[in-house]
Amino acid sequence: MKSKQQIAQTMRASKQPRDELGRFAEYTRRSLNKAANPSFVDSAVVEYKTRAVIVDGRKYQIPIDSNGKVPKEEIAARYLNMSEGARKGRQYRSPVSDSGITAHIVLPADITPEGIKKWWAHPNTCDVQGIDTADSPLYDVKTLKKQGSKEYQKKIAVDGTEREQKIVRKTIENSYTVAEQKNMVKKGGLVISVCDLDSERTGKAGGYEGMRNGMSYRIRVDKNHVGDGDTLLHETVHHSRMVDDSRDSPILKSRSKSDKLVSVYPVDVALEEAATVAEALTRQSDYRPPDDSGYYGLVSRSTGKNAKKLIEEDRRMFVGSSAPGSKGLKGQRAKKSVERGFSSSNIKDLNLNRYDRRFPNISAEERLRAISESKTND
């Protein structure tokens, strides 16, 4: 156990500016990754090149794929950024109202930045086929049971097969209350892309990117992990922690310095990930023990205990049952369970320095204690 002085020294060291090689950082802008094998990067899970266009004197950087076309998911992410593209002095657009009616002019989905630039600047001027037309499958919520879920998930675009869309929407409805779903889209829409992240090679099963380049909040999940019960939930917890203002405690609220860009001090990353793991484990319904140990593998290295045993113990403590098929918790019950149980959990011992020496040698629990003591002294 580190002394208060050792923890303070670690925190001071972590806030030094990072050089061009990334050896130190004041803060880190990163996608927050759920990895089959823990992987920490300073970039998004998927990176597209961009091409600059100018509309009415303003420059826009529009993403392009290898063929020079704008990816469908990027068009959807632009469309769901309600704070961009409004006309007549308005601050926000209403994508839900717009997508209910097909415009007279409909652009093809297979389009270049030059072809889409006027829509990109003002998405309500026309439509893009399959993005904001009335027949777009991206916002299909017919499989949801609750009317509230249908209303708020209309602001979540799911890019995937019909089966993948059903998994995504069911996971969110079963894991969050209607009020929590409302708060997830209160600050802007969310695009969830089910894609090929080549997880076997890269170790990346999913990533949360926040808002970037004038587009809405983003989650990407590998197609081989979308149905594992854990990866998608992990990323949605990251999102909820970042945008839900009803969360106010250090264990429940994102350690990001922004509610748009993911900006996390290196000293805070272990706490951010450990708290997210704990909450995802608590919320998971129709529970199935994971095939891989994820961040628990790092805890296993330092404790010598079997990683899957650590997961089983934490699930039982947070929820009351680790039996396959057991229900999880949601709403205040889930949050209070995480707050009460975190200090007794196994995941509290997560220390990313054991995996990557660029991270400070401080565990999630030690960082949480330092934050709590700082608040007390203030």
Secondary structure as GFF3:
##gff-version 3
##sequence-region A 1 378
A	DSSP	alpha_helix	4	14	.	.	.	ID=ss1
A	DSSP	beta_strand	28	29	.	.	.	ID=ss2
A	DSSP	beta_strand	32	35	.	.	.	ID=ss3
A	DSSP	beta_strand	49	55	.	.	.	ID=ss4
A	DSSP	beta_strand	58	64	.	.	.	ID=ss5
A	DSSP	alpha_helix	72	79	.	.	.	ID=ss6
A	DSSP	alpha_helix	95	99	.	.	.	ID=ss7
A	DSSP	beta_strand	106	107	.	.	.	ID=ss8
A	DSSP	alpha_helix	113	121	.	.	.	ID=ss9
A	DSSP	beta_strand	127	128	.	.	.	ID=ss10
A	DSSP	three_ten_helix	137	139	.	.	.	ID=ss11
A	DSSP	alpha_helix	147	153	.	.	.	ID=ss12
A	DSSP	beta_strand	156	159	.	.	.	ID=ss13
A	DSSP	alpha_helix	162	175	.	.	.	ID=ss14
A	DSSP	alpha_helix	178	184	.	.	.	ID=ss15
A	DSSP	beta_strand	190	195	.	.	.	ID=ss16
A	DSSP	alpha_helix	199	202	.	.	.	ID=ss17
A	DSSP	beta_strand	204	210	.	.	.	ID=ss18
A	DSSP	beta_strand	217	222	.	.	.	ID=ss19
A	DSSP	alpha_helix	231	243	.	.	.	ID=ss20
A	DSSP	beta_strand	263	264	.	.	.	ID=ss21
A	DSSP	alpha_helix	266	283	.	.	.	ID=ss22
A	DSSP	alpha_helix	296	303	.	.	.	ID=ss23
A	DSSP	alpha_helix	307	319	.	.	.	ID=ss24
A	DSSP	alpha_helix	331	341	.	.	.	ID=ss25
A	DSSP	three_ten_helix	342	344	.	.	.	ID=ss26
A	DSSP	three_ten_helix	347	349	.	.	.	ID=ss27
A	DSSP	three_ten_helix	352	354	.	.	.	ID=ss28
A	DSSP	alpha_helix	364	377	.	.	.	ID=ss29
###
